[in-house]
Amino acid sequence: MTKSGEHGRDGIGGAQHALQLVIDSGHVDRAPKAAFNLGVLCEDQNDFAGAERAYQVAIDSGHADQSPKAAVNLGVLREGRGDFAGAEQALQWAIDSGHADLAPMAAVNLGVLCDDQAGAERAYQVAIDSGHADQSPKAAVNLGVLREVRGDLVGAEQAYQLAIDSGHADMAPMAAVNLAVLREGRGDFAGAERAYLLAIDSGHADLAPKAAVNLGVLREDCGDLVGAEEAYQVVIDSGHADQAPQAAVNLGVLCHRRLDFAAAESAFQLVIDSGHTDMAPKAAFNLGVLCEDQGDIAGAEWAYQLAIDSGHPTAAAWAREEMAQLRDQRISRPALRN
């Protein structure tokens, strides 16, 4: 009797044999494709040496599509195995192929791989210069980050602006957020606000709410509390799973500072009801402080207990301290006499 696992191995072996037959045929199109597919099959079986050999056959074929495709895969395979020099060599083959899609993809990958900043910049520039609809904006964002890290803030702004100007659905708003953070760090608050608004106006499912939270914080720091409230409300209305609770906590704190206790309580309760693992316990703690400030000790204890029960590493600890202080105050309060 044959085990099921042996059937699987027999099937894989048969597929490998069939692909090898096609490779051996030397067919101008089918052989390189079979070599590429054999490489993928070997990778799936953790036969990395076999995968390298198969990809190399496809690369050496010089096929217009399969050769650069195999070079990209070989580069990723070698990078995953820690052979960075080999990965760089394979990605350079793909770049040198001039393939309309795969060369820019390889250039972005090479830029990420390079620990040499000058080499990374050159690789990203190749992808940018290709004008590829997806890889060029991605490379521009990566180049912006690279330039920021090395302190070239003017160059970083230029790179981010390239990605923004591309209008790419994901990279443009990402670049706008990065540009806003860069400008905020330089004290260019008006420029930061413009960049955040670009990201918000993009309507990106994740980046627009994130930008609106950041804009709210920026406006608060600049003393524009009305504008901050508007920004936070945009995020809350978006219903984003992470950013909406964050915005509601920020709004609650803002309203508390303005002594608008009802609005603050409403904002904190919204977050508690969301059940967000990080923000709900923080909102519960904040609600406890709010209730305490209004003399509502029962409400404060209820809210602190919510935070304690959450087991949150910081909110629960803070709530336990506040709860202990409340109990100490009750114990130390003198008894009333006739």
DOKOL-752912 format. One record per residue (C-alpha): x, y, z; residue in one letter. Coordinates in steps of 0.1 Angstrom, whole numbers, plus 5000, padded with zeros to 4 digits. Layout:
BEGIN
@x->X; y->Y; z->Z; residuo->a
...
//
This chain:
BEGIN
@x->5000; y->5000; z->5000; residuo->m
@x->5013; y->5035; z->4991; residuo->t
@x->5010; y->5064; z->5015; residuo->k
@x->4993; y->5096; z->5004; residuo->s
@x->5025; y->5116; z->5009; residuo->g
@x->5042; y->5093; z->4985; residuo->e
@x->5016; y->5101; z->4958; residuo->h
@x->5023; y->5138; z->4963; residuo->g
@x->5060; y->5132; z->4959; residuo->r
@x->5055; y->5111; z->4928; residuo->d
@x->5033; y->5139; z->4914; residuo->g
@x->5059; y->5165; z->4920; residuo->i
@x->5086; y->5143; z->4906; residuo->g
@x->5065; y->5137; z->4875; residuo->g
@x->5059; y->5175; z->4871; residuo->a
@x->5097; y->5181; z->4874; residuo->q
@x->5105; y->5154; z->4849; residuo->h
@x->5079; y->5168; z->4824; residuo->a
@x->5093; y->5203; z->4828; residuo->l
@x->5129; y->5190; z->4823; residuo->q
@x->5118; y->5174; z->4791; residuo->l
@x->5105; y->5207; z->4778; residuo->v
@x->5137; y->5224; z->4789; residuo->i
@x->5158; y->5198; z->4771; residuo->d
@x->5137; y->5203; z->4739; residuo->s
@x->5154; y->5237; z->4736; residuo->g
@x->5122; y->5253; z->4723; residuo->h
@x->5127; y->5290; z->4720; residuo->v
@x->5097; y->5300; z->4741; residuo->d
@x->5086; y->5268; z->4759; residuo->r
@x->5120; y->5258; z->4773; residuo->a
@x->5126; y->5292; z->4791; residuo->p
@x->5091; y->5291; z->4805; residuo->k
@x->5095; y->5256; z->4817; residuo->a
@x->5128; y->5265; z->4834; residuo->a
@x->5111; y->5294; z->4852; residuo->f
@x->5082; y->5271; z->4863; residuo->n
@x->5107; y->5245; z->4875; residuo->l
@x->5124; y->5271; z->4896; residuo->g
@x->5092; y->5280; z->4912; residuo->v
@x->5083; y->5244; z->4918; residuo->l
@x->5117; y->5237; z->4934; residuo->c
@x->5114; y->5267; z->4956; residuo->e
@x->5080; y->5255; z->4968; residuo->d
@x->5097; y->5222; z->4978; residuo->q
@x->5125; y->5241; z->4995; residuo->n
@x->5150; y->5227; z->4970; residuo->d
@x->5168; y->5261; z->4967; residuo->f
@x->5198; y->5247; z->4949; residuo->a
@x->5175; y->5232; z->4922; residuo->g
@x->5156; y->5265; z->4920; residuo->a
@x->5188; y->5285; z->4915; residuo->e
@x->5198; y->5261; z->4887; residuo->r
@x->5164; y->5263; z->4870; residuo->a
@x->5162; y->5301; z->4872; residuo->y
@x->5197; y->5303; z->4858; residuo->q
@x->5187; y->5283; z->4828; residuo->v
@x->5158; y->5307; z->4822; residuo->a
@x->5181; y->5337; z->4826; residuo->i
@x->5208; y->5323; z->4802; residuo->d
@x->5181; y->5317; z->4776; residuo->s
@x->5179; y->5354; z->4770; residuo->g
@x->5141; y->5351; z->4766; residuo->h
@x->5126; y->5386; z->4765; residuo->a
@x->5101; y->5378; z->4793; residuo->d
@x->5112; y->5347; z->4811; residuo->q
@x->5148; y->5357; z->4816; residuo->s
@x->5142; y->5389; z->4836; residuo->p
@x->5113; y->5372; z->4854; residuo->k
@x->5136; y->5344; z->4865; residuo->a
@x->5163; y->5370; z->4875; residuo->a
@x->5139; y->5388; z->4898; residuo->v
@x->5128; y->5356; z->4914; residuo->n
@x->5165; y->5345; z->4918; residuo->l
@x->5173; y->5378; z->4934; residuo->g
@x->5145; y->5375; z->4959; residuo->v
@x->5155; y->5338; z->4966; residuo->l
@x->5191; y->5347; z->4972; residuo->r
@x->5182; y->5377; z->4994; residuo->e
@x->5160; y->5354; z->5015; residuo->g
@x->5189; y->5330; z->5020; residuo->r
@x->5213; y->5358; z->5030; residuo->g
@x->5233; y->5358; z->4997; residuo->d
@x->5231; y->5396; z->4992; residuo->f
@x->5259; y->5398; z->4966; residuo->a
@x->5242; y->5371; z->4945; residuo->g
@x->5209; y->5388; z->4949; residuo->a
@x->5223; y->5421; z->4937; residuo->e
@x->5239; y->5403; z->4907; residuo->q
@x->5205; y->5387; z->4897; residuo->a
@x->5186; y->5419; z->4901; residuo->l
@x->5211; y->5437; z->4880; residuo->q
@x->5205; y->5412; z->4852; residuo->w
@x->5168; y->5420; z->4853; residuo->a
@x->5176; y->5458; z->4853; residuo->i
@x->5200; y->5454; z->4823; residuo->d
@x->5173; y->5435; z->4804; residuo->s
@x->5154; y->5468; z->4800; residuo->g
@x->5121; y->5449; z->4804; residuo->h
@x->5093; y->5474; z->4807; residuo->a
@x->5079; y->5460; z->4839; residuo->d
@x->5105; y->5438; z->4855; residuo->l
@x->5135; y->5461; z->4851; residuo->a
@x->5119; y->5489; z->4872; residuo->p
@x->5106; y->5463; z->4897; residuo->m
@x->5142; y->5449; z->4900; residuo->a
@x->5156; y->5484; z->4904; residuo->a
@x->5132; y->5491; z->4934; residuo->v
@x->5142; y->5457; z->4949; residuo->n
@x->5179; y->5465; z->4944; residuo->l
@x->5174; y->5499; z->4961; residuo->g
@x->5159; y->5482; z->4991; residuo->v
@x->5186; y->5456; z->4992; residuo->l
@x->5216; y->5480; z->4989; residuo->c
@x->5232; y->5489; z->5022; residuo->d
@x->5253; y->5514; z->5002; residuo->d
@x->5232; y->5546; z->5002; residuo->q
@x->5247; y->5559; z->4970; residuo->a
@x->5240; y->5526; z->4953; residuo->g
@x->5204; y->5525; z->4966; residuo->a
@x->5198; y->5561; z->4953; residuo->e
@x->5211; y->5551; z->4918; residuo->r
@x->5188; y->5520; z->4918; residuo->a
@x->5158; y->5541; z->4928; residuo->y
@x->5166; y->5567; z->4902; residuo->q
@x->5166; y->5540; z->4875; residuo->v
@x->5131; y->5530; z->4886; residuo->a
@x->5120; y->5567; z->4887; residuo->i
@x->5134; y->5574; z->4853; residuo->d
@x->5116; y->5544; z->4838; residuo->s
@x->5083; y->5563; z->4843; residuo->g
@x->5067; y->5530; z->4853; residuo->h
@x->5032; y->5536; z->4866; residuo->a
@x->5037; y->5517; z->4898; residuo->d
@x->5074; y->5513; z->4904; residuo->q
@x->5084; y->5548; z->4897; residuo->s
@x->5062; y->5564; z->4924; residuo->p
@x->5073; y->5536; z->4948; residuo->k
@x->5109; y->5543; z->4941; residuo->a
@x->5103; y->5580; z->4947; residuo->a
@x->5088; y->5574; z->4981; residuo->v
@x->5117; y->5551; z->4990; residuo->n
@x->5142; y->5576; z->4978; residuo->l
@x->5125; y->5603; z->4999; residuo->g
@x->5129; y->5581; z->5030; residuo->v
@x->5165; y->5574; z->5021; residuo->l
@x->5173; y->5610; z->5017; residuo->r
@x->5156; y->5619; z->5050; residuo->e
@x->5176; y->5593; z->5068; residuo->v
@x->5209; y->5609; z->5056; residuo->r
@x->5197; y->5644; z->5063; residuo->g
@x->5191; y->5656; z->5028; residuo->d
@x->5157; y->5671; z->5035; residuo->l
@x->5155; y->5692; z->5004; residuo->v
@x->5162; y->5662; z->4983; residuo->g
@x->5136; y->5642; z->5003; residuo->a
@x->5110; y->5669; z->4996; residuo->e
@x->5117; y->5667; z->4959; residuo->q
@x->5114; y->5629; z->4958; residuo->a
@x->5081; y->5630; z->4978; residuo->y
@x->5068; y->5656; z->4954; residuo->q
@x->5075; y->5634; z->4924; residuo->l
@x->5054; y->5606; z->4940; residuo->a
@x->5026; y->5631; z->4948; residuo->i
@x->5027; y->5644; z->4913; residuo->d
@x->5023; y->5609; z->4899; residuo->s
@x->4988; y->5607; z->4913; residuo->g
@x->4994; y->5570; z->4922; residuo->h
@x->4965; y->5557; z->4943; residuo->a
@x->4987; y->5545; z->4972; residuo->d
@x->5021; y->5561; z->4968; residuo->m
@x->5009; y->5597; z->4963; residuo->a
@x->4991; y->5599; z->4996; residuo->p
@x->5019; y->5580; z->5014; residuo->m
@x->5044; y->5606; z->5000; residuo->a
@x->5020; y->5634; z->5011; residuo->a
@x->5020; y->5621; z->5047; residuo->v
@x->5057; y->5616; z->5047; residuo->n
@x->5062; y->5651; z->5033; residuo->l
@x->5039; y->5666; z->5059; residuo->a
@x->5058; y->5649; z->5088; residuo->v
@x->5091; y->5662; z->5073; residuo->l
@x->5077; y->5697; z->5071; residuo->r
@x->5063; y->5696; z->5105; residuo->e
@x->5096; y->5685; z->5119; residuo->g
@x->5112; y->5715; z->5102; residuo->r
@x->5087; y->5739; z->5116; residuo->g
@x->5069; y->5745; z->5083; residuo->d
@x->5034; y->5741; z->5098; residuo->f
@x->5016; y->5757; z->5069; residuo->a
@x->5034; y->5734; z->5044; residuo->g
@x->5027; y->5704; z->5066; residuo->a
@x->4990; y->5712; z->5067; residuo->e
@x->4989; y->5715; z->5029; residuo->r
@x->5005; y->5681; z->5026; residuo->a
@x->4982; y->5665; z->5051; residuo->y
@x->4952; y->5679; z->5032; residuo->l
@x->4965; y->5663; z->5000; residuo->l
@x->4965; y->5629; z->5017; residuo->a
@x->4931; y->5635; z->5032; residuo->i
@x->4916; y->5646; z->4998; residuo->d
@x->4930; y->5614; z->4982; residuo->s
@x->4903; y->5595; z->5001; residuo->g
@x->4928; y->5566; z->5007; residuo->h
@x->4912; y->5541; z->5030; residuo->a
@x->4941; y->5541; z->5055; residuo->d
@x->4963; y->5571; z->5048; residuo->l
@x->4935; y->5597; z->5046; residuo->a
@x->4923; y->5590; z->5082; residuo->p
@x->4959; y->5588; z->5094; residuo->k
@x->4967; y->5622; z->5078; residuo->a
@x->4935; y->5637; z->5094; residuo->a
@x->4946; y->5625; z->5129; residuo->v
@x->4980; y->5640; z->5123; residuo->n
@x->4964; y->5672; z->5111; residuo->l
@x->4943; y->5674; z->5142; residuo->g
@x->4973; y->5671; z->5164; residuo->v
@x->4992; y->5697; z->5144; residuo->l
@x->4963; y->5722; z->5146; residuo->r
@x->4960; y->5716; z->5184; residuo->e
@x->4997; y->5723; z->5188; residuo->d
@x->4992; y->5755; z->5167; residuo->c
@x->4963; y->5766; z->5189; residuo->g
@x->4936; y->5760; z->5163; residuo->d
@x->4913; y->5739; z->5185; residuo->l
@x->4882; y->5744; z->5162; residuo->v
@x->4902; y->5732; z->5132; residuo->g
@x->4916; y->5703; z->5153; residuo->a
@x->4881; y->5692; z->5163; residuo->e
@x->4870; y->5693; z->5126; residuo->e
@x->4900; y->5671; z->5116; residuo->a
@x->4893; y->5646; z->5143; residuo->y
@x->4856; y->5645; z->5134; residuo->q
@x->4865; y->5636; z->5098; residuo->v
@x->4884; y->5606; z->5111; residuo->v
@x->4856; y->5595; z->5134; residuo->i
@x->4831; y->5598; z->5106; residuo->d
@x->4854; y->5576; z->5084; residuo->s
@x->4849; y->5547; z->5108; residuo->g
@x->4885; y->5535; z->5103; residuo->h
@x->4891; y->5506; z->5127; residuo->a
@x->4923; y->5521; z->5142; residuo->d
@x->4924; y->5558; z->5134; residuo->q
@x->4887; y->5566; z->5144; residuo->a
@x->4892; y->5555; z->5180; residuo->p
@x->4925; y->5574; z->5181; residuo->q
@x->4908; y->5605; z->5168; residuo->a
@x->4880; y->5601; z->5193; residuo->a
@x->4904; y->5598; z->5222; residuo->v
@x->4922; y->5630; z->5210; residuo->n
@x->4889; y->5648; z->5206; residuo->l
@x->4878; y->5637; z->5241; residuo->g
@x->4910; y->5651; z->5256; residuo->v
@x->4906; y->5683; z->5236; residuo->l
@x->4870; y->5688; z->5248; residuo->c
@x->4880; y->5680; z->5284; residuo->h
@x->4907; y->5708; z->5282; residuo->r
@x->4880; y->5731; z->5269; residuo->r
@x->4857; y->5721; z->5298; residuo->l
@x->4832; y->5707; z->5274; residuo->d
@x->4825; y->5677; z->5297; residuo->f
@x->4795; y->5663; z->5278; residuo->a
@x->4813; y->5663; z->5245; residuo->a
@x->4844; y->5647; z->5261; residuo->a
@x->4823; y->5620; z->5278; residuo->e
@x->4806; y->5613; z->5244; residuo->s
@x->4839; y->5609; z->5226; residuo->a
@x->4854; y->5586; z->5253; residuo->f
@x->4823; y->5565; z->5254; residuo->q
@x->4825; y->5561; z->5216; residuo->l
@x->4860; y->5546; z->5219; residuo->v
@x->4850; y->5524; z->5248; residuo->i
@x->4821; y->5510; z->5227; residuo->d
@x->4845; y->5504; z->5198; residuo->s
@x->4863; y->5477; z->5219; residuo->g
@x->4896; y->5488; z->5204; residuo->h
@x->4923; y->5468; z->5222; residuo->t
@x->4946; y->5498; z->5227; residuo->d
@x->4924; y->5529; z->5226; residuo->m
@x->4893; y->5516; z->5245; residuo->a
@x->4912; y->5511; z->5278; residuo->p
@x->4929; y->5545; z->5274; residuo->k
@x->4895; y->5561; z->5268; residuo->a
@x->4881; y->5544; z->5299; residuo->a
@x->4910; y->5558; z->5320; residuo->f
@x->4904; y->5592; z->5305; residuo->n
@x->4867; y->5590; z->5312; residuo->l
@x->4875; y->5581; z->5349; residuo->g
@x->4896; y->5613; z->5352; residuo->v
@x->4868; y->5633; z->5336; residuo->l
@x->4842; y->5619; z->5360; residuo->c
@x->4866; y->5625; z->5389; residuo->e
@x->4870; y->5661; z->5379; residuo->d
@x->4833; y->5665; z->5379; residuo->q
@x->4829; y->5649; z->5413; residuo->g
@x->4813; y->5618; z->5400; residuo->d
@x->4832; y->5593; z->5420; residuo->i
@x->4809; y->5563; z->5412; residuo->a
@x->4813; y->5571; z->5375; residuo->g
@x->4851; y->5574; z->5379; residuo->a
@x->4854; y->5541; z->5397; residuo->e
@x->4833; y->5524; z->5370; residuo->w
@x->4855; y->5538; z->5342; residuo->a
@x->4887; y->5530; z->5361; residuo->y
@x->4875; y->5494; z->5366; residuo->q
@x->4869; y->5490; z->5329; residuo->l
@x->4905; y->5501; z->5322; residuo->a
@x->4918; y->5477; z->5350; residuo->i
@x->4897; y->5448; z->5336; residuo->d
@x->4912; y->5453; z->5301; residuo->s
@x->4946; y->5443; z->5313; residuo->g
@x->4961; y->5471; z->5292; residuo->h
@x->4998; y->5474; z->5301; residuo->p
@x->4996; y->5512; z->5308; residuo->t
@x->4960; y->5522; z->5311; residuo->a
@x->4952; y->5494; z->5336; residuo->a
@x->4982; y->5504; z->5358; residuo->a
@x->4972; y->5540; z->5358; residuo->w
@x->4936; y->5531; z->5366; residuo->a
@x->4947; y->5510; z->5396; residuo->r
@x->4967; y->5539; z->5410; residuo->e
@x->4938; y->5563; z->5406; residuo->e
@x->4914; y->5537; z->5421; residuo->m
@x->4937; y->5532; z->5451; residuo->a
@x->4938; y->5570; z->5457; residuo->q
@x->4900; y->5572; z->5456; residuo->l
@x->4897; y->5545; z->5482; residuo->r
@x->4924; y->5561; z->5504; residuo->d
@x->4905; y->5594; z->5503; residuo->q
@x->4873; y->5576; z->5514; residuo->r
@x->4891; y->5559; z->5543; residuo->i
@x->4908; y->5590; z->5554; residuo->s
@x->4877; y->5612; z->5553; residuo->r
@x->4865; y->5620; z->5589; residuo->p
@x->4832; y->5606; z->5600; residuo->a
@x->4803; y->5631; z->5604; residuo->l
@x->4791; y->5636; z->5640; residuo->r
@x->4758; y->5650; z->5653; residuo->n
//
